Amino acid sequence: MIRKKKGNKWENCCVYDYQSQQIIIQDSDIYVKIYQEIRKGLEPIYIDNIDRCAKQQWGELLQEFGLKSYISYPILNKNKIIVGHLSFMNDKPVEFDRPKLETLFPFCGDLIAIDFSDKNETQHLKNMLEQERIYSKNRDLILFSLAHDLNNPISIIKLLSQYLEQNLENGTQKILAKKIENTSSRMKGVIDDILDFSNTRFGREVESLTELVSMEQLIQQILSEFEVIHDRTVLTNLRLPLNVHSDKNKMGRAFVNLISNAIKHGAPHKEIEISAFIEKDNFIFSVTNHLSTSHLPNTPDLFKPFVRGLGSKGLGLGLYVTKEIAKFHKGDVEIVREDTKITFKLWIPIK
């Protein structure tokens, strides 16, 4: 930018946009000529009097512009690319201390270049974050749409396989029907995880918790469903003297996720401990299992979306969704590790 003082005001005479690589304001061809001459090199220009100027082209140019003295110092970024100039001009000769200016200008130029670079980098990061936000939103919408479209067909396959298993007489066919049911159940679980994940991302949640839910009855129902699919030993300790205000479907999904997680990642021949009770105005549901490997999971990462445990074949959404459900109920999910045992403790306030 070249500015000229007229009276008490400064006016823009020439402005060059480095992003579009073009002059966007041009008050006079002379200013443009000066600017174009400046950009030919990276060396500073010090002219105290054009009558003593060694460079004829500069003398002629400044004379045409009505100038007698001129200083220009290039501002370079870390890549040694010009991002601007410190320029001073006068229609009279000016005496200046060049050694002092040669010390001052690099310092000022570096400060301006750093500020310019920081602003550009900040804008670049903002653009990248916006692109990532749009990408993430589109990805979530695609996931939700796919899961929504697949939900009904998978549910039908599961129901038909259950019907076939109950009505077929051939033993081999009954076994095949059972395998279809188990496979469709796993697929249904993945789809439910995606739908729950999308709901938490898009804010599709119930507005108020007016339903009083019998947590003990809900847990017993879920455990009875797991008994059909798995043969794991489950030790239960349920002490629930009262019902809890909550979203029944969401809490049921959270219980299923925690139990499924224990079955998938727990030592196969060790029991699973499930407890549910009221303590200090909180409803608490905990699942404890023995770790199947000596490798302890990185606790903070377990609740991130799409982070899967070793050997997991799921999408890595179950624990993320569970924590979001707890947070929606003003609660949380905590992890307690002791030797080879790991406990997931979900709690929500009952008041």
Secondary structure, DSSP 8 states (H G I E B T S, - for coil): -EEEEETTEEEEEEEEETTTTEEEEES-HHHHHHHHHHTT-SS-EEES-GGG-S-HHHHHHHHHHT-SEEEEEEEE-TTS-EEEEEEEEESS-----HHHHHHHHHHHHHHHHHHHHHHHHHHHHHHHHHHHHHHHHHHHHHHHHHHHHHHHHHHHHHHHHHHHHHH---HHHHHHHHHHHHHHHHHHHHHHHHHHHHHHHHT---S----EE-HHHHHHHHHHHHHHH----EEEEEE--S-EES-HHHHHHHHHHHHHHHHHHB-TTS-EEEEEEEETTEEEEEEEEEBSSS----GGGGGSTT---TT--S-S-HHHHHHHHHHHTT-EEEEEEETTEEEEEEEEE--
